[in-house]
Amino acid sequence: MNVLIYLIPVALFLGGVGLAAFLWSLKSGQYEDLEGAANRILIDDENDEVS
């Protein structure tokens, strides 16, 4: 039971770090163009031909 004294604050801290990273990614515009990234896979670039 003594280990819970350490594990609970560590879990809360890691959860806060994850939440802060998610909020940072929202503010920096990581989720703005979801369709563009999916469509870029389908575009056939002629400059990237392998010889």
N, CA and C atoms as an extended XYZ file, in Angstrom:
153
Properties=species:S:1:pos:R:3:atomname:S:1:resname:S:1:resid:I:1 pbc="F F F"
N         0.809       -1.203        0.000 N   MET     1
C         0.000        0.000        0.000 CA  MET     1
C         0.853        1.268        0.000 C   MET     1
N         2.065        1.152        0.483 N   ASN     2
C         2.928        2.335        0.502 CA  ASN     2
C         3.329        2.777       -0.894 C   ASN     2
N         3.290        1.851       -1.837 N   VAL     3
C         3.682        2.197       -3.198 CA  VAL     3
C         2.652        3.129       -3.843 C   VAL     3
N         1.404        3.101       -3.370 N   LEU     4
C         0.381        3.989       -3.913 CA  LEU     4
C         0.691        5.454       -3.628 C   LEU     4
N         1.432        5.708       -2.577 N   ILE     5
C         1.827        7.082       -2.253 CA  ILE     5
C         2.685        7.652       -3.380 C   ILE     5
N         3.422        6.813       -4.058 N   TYR     6
C         4.277        7.256       -5.167 CA  TYR     6
C         3.565        7.149       -6.518 C   TYR     6
N         2.776        6.098       -6.690 N   LEU     7
C         2.174        5.850       -7.992 CA  LEU     7
C         1.071        6.843       -8.349 C   LEU     7
N         0.266        7.250       -7.379 N   ILE     8
C        -0.832        8.171       -7.676 CA  ILE     8
C        -0.318        9.531       -8.149 C   ILE     8
N         0.645       10.169       -7.468 N   PRO     9
C         1.156       11.439       -8.004 CA  PRO     9
C         1.867       11.299       -9.351 C   PRO     9
N         2.570       10.190       -9.564 N   VAL    10
C         3.237        9.969      -10.854 CA  VAL    10
C         2.202        9.824      -11.959 C   VAL    10
N         1.116        9.092      -11.694 N   ALA    11
C         0.062        8.921      -12.695 CA  ALA    11
C        -0.623       10.252      -12.991 C   ALA    11
N        -0.880       11.046      -11.966 N   LEU    12
C        -1.489       12.357      -12.182 CA  LEU    12
C        -0.560       13.278      -12.966 C   LEU    12
N         0.720       13.221      -12.670 N   PHE    13
C         1.688       14.047      -13.397 CA  PHE    13
C         1.763       13.645      -14.863 C   PHE    13
N         1.830       12.356      -15.149 N   LEU    14
C         1.894       11.894      -16.533 CA  LEU    14
C         0.603       12.208      -17.287 C   LEU    14
N        -0.534       12.115      -16.607 N   GLY    15
C        -1.792       12.503      -17.230 CA  GLY    15
C        -1.808       13.986      -17.565 C   GLY    15
N        -1.269       14.810      -16.665 N   GLY    16
C        -1.185       16.245      -16.922 CA  GLY    16
C        -0.255       16.557      -18.081 C   GLY    16
N         0.851       15.832      -18.183 N   VAL    17
C         1.774       16.030      -19.307 CA  VAL    17
C         1.097       15.654      -20.627 C   VAL    17
N         0.355       14.562      -20.627 N   GLY    18
C        -0.370       14.155      -21.828 CA  GLY    18
C        -1.437       15.163      -22.215 C   GLY    18
N        -2.145       15.693      -21.234 N   LEU    19
C        -3.158       16.704      -21.505 CA  LEU    19
C        -2.523       17.985      -22.035 C   LEU    19
N        -1.400       18.378      -21.457 N   ALA    20
C        -0.704       19.583      -21.925 CA  ALA    20
C        -0.212       19.398      -23.362 C   ALA    20
N         0.294       18.213      -23.699 N   ALA    21
C         0.754       17.953      -25.068 CA  ALA    21
C        -0.416       17.972      -26.045 C   ALA    21
N        -1.545       17.441      -25.638 N   PHE    22
C        -2.730       17.462      -26.505 CA  PHE    22
C        -3.219       18.886      -26.722 C   PHE    22
N        -3.280       19.685      -25.673 N   LEU    23
C        -3.726       21.071      -25.812 CA  LEU    23
C        -2.747       21.879      -26.651 C   LEU    23
N        -1.445       21.609      -26.517 N   TRP    24
C        -0.452       22.283      -27.356 CA  TRP    24
C        -0.658       21.936      -28.828 C   TRP    24
N        -0.944       20.663      -29.104 N   SER    25
C        -1.142       20.255      -30.493 CA  SER    25
C        -2.409       20.884      -31.072 C   SER    25
N        -3.428       21.088      -30.255 N   LEU    26
C        -4.626       21.775      -30.736 CA  LEU    26
C        -4.322       23.230      -31.073 C   LEU    26
N        -3.574       23.902      -30.210 N   LYS    27
C        -3.267       25.315      -30.428 CA  LYS    27
C        -2.315       25.527      -31.600 C   LYS    27
N        -1.443       24.559      -31.871 N   SER    28
C        -0.482       24.735      -32.954 CA  SER    28
C        -1.041       24.320      -34.316 C   SER    28
N        -2.288       23.853      -34.363 N   GLY    29
C        -2.938       23.565      -35.642 CA  GLY    29
C        -2.620       22.201      -36.224 C   GLY    29
N        -2.315       21.233      -35.402 N   GLN    30
C        -1.986       19.895      -35.906 CA  GLN    30
C        -3.192       19.194      -36.525 C   GLN    30
N        -4.402       19.587      -36.144 N   TYR    31
C        -5.608       18.896      -36.603 CA  TYR    31
C        -6.413       19.743      -37.580 C   TYR    31
N        -5.800       20.718      -38.213 N   GLU    32
C        -6.529       21.625      -39.091 CA  GLU    32
C        -6.896       20.984      -40.428 C   GLU    32
N        -5.983       20.283      -41.065 N   ASP    33
C        -6.206       19.760      -42.411 CA  ASP    33
C        -6.140       18.234      -42.394 C   ASP    33
N        -7.205       17.608      -41.930 N   LEU    34
C        -7.216       16.148      -41.861 CA  LEU    34
C        -7.416       15.510      -43.231 C   LEU    34
N        -8.151       16.160      -44.096 N   GLU    35
C        -8.418       15.598      -45.421 CA  GLU    35
C        -7.209       15.716      -46.341 C   GLU    35
N        -6.419       16.760      -46.191 N   GLY    36
C        -5.270       16.967      -47.066 CA  GLY    36
C        -4.230       15.883      -46.917 C   GLY    36
N        -3.961       15.477      -45.688 N   ALA    37
C        -2.968       14.424      -45.463 CA  ALA    37
C        -3.446       13.092      -46.043 C   ALA    37
N        -4.733       12.818      -45.936 N   ALA    38
C        -5.257       11.565      -46.486 CA  ALA    38
C        -5.221       11.579      -48.010 C   ALA    38
N        -5.478       12.722      -48.615 N   ASN    39
C        -5.477       12.804      -50.079 CA  ASN    39
C        -4.067       12.843      -50.653 C   ASN    39
N        -3.095       13.328      -49.894 N   ARG    40
C        -1.720       13.403      -50.380 CA  ARG    40
C        -1.139       12.015      -50.658 C   ARG    40
N        -1.641       11.010      -49.978 N   ILE    41
C        -1.159        9.644      -50.208 CA  ILE    41
C        -1.554        9.178      -51.609 C   ILE    41
N        -2.719        9.609      -52.061 N   LEU    42
C        -3.256        9.130      -53.331 CA  LEU    42
C        -2.702        9.868      -54.541 C   LEU    42
N        -2.106       11.044      -54.334 N   ILE    43
C        -1.575       11.829      -55.447 CA  ILE    43
C        -0.291       11.188      -55.952 C   ILE    43
N        -0.220       10.972      -57.252 N   ASP    44
C         0.946       10.339      -57.857 CA  ASP    44
C         1.923       11.419      -58.290 C   ASP    44
N         3.026       11.572      -57.562 N   ASP    45
C         4.030       12.559      -57.908 CA  ASP    45
C         4.947       12.005      -59.007 C   ASP    45
N         5.086       12.768      -60.074 N   GLU    46
C         5.943       12.325      -61.175 CA  GLU    46
C         7.405       12.623      -60.885 C   GLU    46
N         7.682       13.511      -59.948 N   ASN    47
C         9.075       13.860      -59.613 CA  ASN    47
C         9.742       12.806      -58.734 C   ASN    47
N         8.958       11.951      -58.107 N   ASP    48
C         9.504       10.965      -57.168 CA  ASP    48
C         9.667        9.588      -57.795 C   ASP    48
N         9.884        9.510      -59.104 N   GLU    49
C        10.039        8.222      -59.755 CA  GLU    49
C        11.352        7.569      -59.364 C   GLU    49
N        11.292        6.273      -59.133 N   VAL    50
C        12.490        5.503      -58.787 CA  VAL    50
C        13.053        4.906      -60.068 C   VAL    50
N        14.342        5.090      -60.286 N   SER    51
C        14.929        4.549      -61.524 CA  SER    51
C        15.682        3.273      -61.295 C   SER    51
